[in-house]
Amino acid sequence: MTAITHIGLSVPDIEAAIKWYWEVLGFKLIAGPYTFVSELEKEHNMTNDLLGKNIKKMRNAHLVSQNQVGLELFEFQEPKMEERRKQDYQGYFHICLIADDLEKLADKIANSGGEKRSEIWNTWKGKPYYLVYCEDPFGNIIELYSHSTETMYANKE
C-alpha cells in the first residue's frame, strides 16, 4: 500500500491562500513561499523539467495538515494562471479533509470567502457518516468528511 504525502493546488495569490488555509482549516506553513525565476536558474532545472520551458516565474509553499499530509500551493505568475471555471473537472479536482464538526467547518469556509457547494449528505443510511462539498476562495473544491475514507467505505455493503 502507498500513502499520500501531499497534494498540489494552484492558486492566484499564494499569500492569501497561505493565510486562508491557516486561519480557516488550521494548516501550518512549514516551508516557503519560494520564488522560481527561470532566467536565474541553471539551464536544466526541476521546475522547467516538470512543467515545461514556458514557466518563467512562479511561487510555491508547503503547508501541512494535522495528520502530516501536505498541501503544496503554487502561484503561477508568468504565464499568469488562467481563472478557473467551476465546470473544469479535469485531472485532480478536489481534496478531502476530515472535520471534527462538519457543519461548523463548512459554515466557517462559507463565511471566510469560500463557498458551501452542497448539502450535507449521509453516505450510508443508519451510520453517522457525512460529507459536504465546499470551495476555497481560489476555486478549489474541498470535500469534508465526518470520518476517514476507510471508516466510511471499507465495510459498506
C-alpha positions, -999 to 999 in steps of 0.1 A, spaced: 0 0 0 11 36 -7 4 67 13 -4 103 3 24 127 12 10 159 -3 -15 174 -27 -5 203 -50 -30 232 -57 -26 262 -79 -39 295 -65 -39 330 -79 -24 346 -47 -1 325 -26 0 349 4 -38 350 6 -40 312 2 -15 305 30 -34 328 53 -68 313 44 -56 276 47 -40 285 81 -69 306 96 -98 286 83 -85 250 81 -56 250 105 -29 241 80 6 251 92 32 267 69 64 246 70 84 259 40 84 289 17 70 307 -1 98 302 -25 102 321 -58 113 305 -91 126 327 -119 137 306 -149 163 331 -161 181 329 -127 183 291 -129 208 268 -144 200 257 -179 184 224 -167 162 227 -136 135 207 -119 106 232 -124 111 235 -162 118 198 -165 84 191 -148 62 219 -160 78 229 -193 100 257 -205 71 281 -208 70 286 -170 91 317 -164 81 327 -129 61 311 -100 60 308 -62 53 278 -41 49 269 -4 44 238 17 18 235 44 9 205 65 -23 192 80 -29 178 114 -22 143 102 10 153 84 -4 152 49 10 182 30 -6 208 8 18 224 -18 5 257 -31 16 271 -65 11 306 -77 20 308 -114 30 343 -123 45 341 -158 25 329 -176 -3 340 -153 -27 313 -142 -60 315 -160 -91 320 -140 -107 286 -130 -142 279 -142 -164 259 -119 -170 233 -146 -133 225 -150 -132 189 -137 -101 176 -155 -74 159 -135 -74 163 -98 -105 183 -89 -108 182 -51 -92 174 -18 -110 158 11 -104 166 47 -118 151 79 -137 176 100 -144 173 138 -176 193 132 -185 191 95 -213 217 96 -193 242 117 -163 240 93 -185 242 62 -200 274 76 -166 288 85 -154 282 49 -185 299 36 -181 329 60 -144 334 51 -146 340 14 -152 303 4 -184 286 -5 -206 258 6 -213 239 -26 -236 211 -15 -259 200 12 -246 177 40 -251 142 28 -253 110 48 -233 84 28 -246 53 45 -282 51 58 -281 42 95 -245 52 100 -232 86 112 -211 91 81 -215 125 64 -199 147 37 -203 181 23 -186 199 -7 -172 234 -2 -148 256 -22 -119 278 -11 -118 314 -22 -95 304 -51 -119 280 -68 -105 247 -54 -131 222 -42 -128 209 -7 -148 179 4 -153 175 41 -158 140 57 -170 132 92 -148 101 93 -118 86 74 -123 72 39 -116 37 53 -142 41 81 -168 54 57 -164 29 29 -144 -2 38 -173 -21 53 -201 -7 32 -222 -34 17 
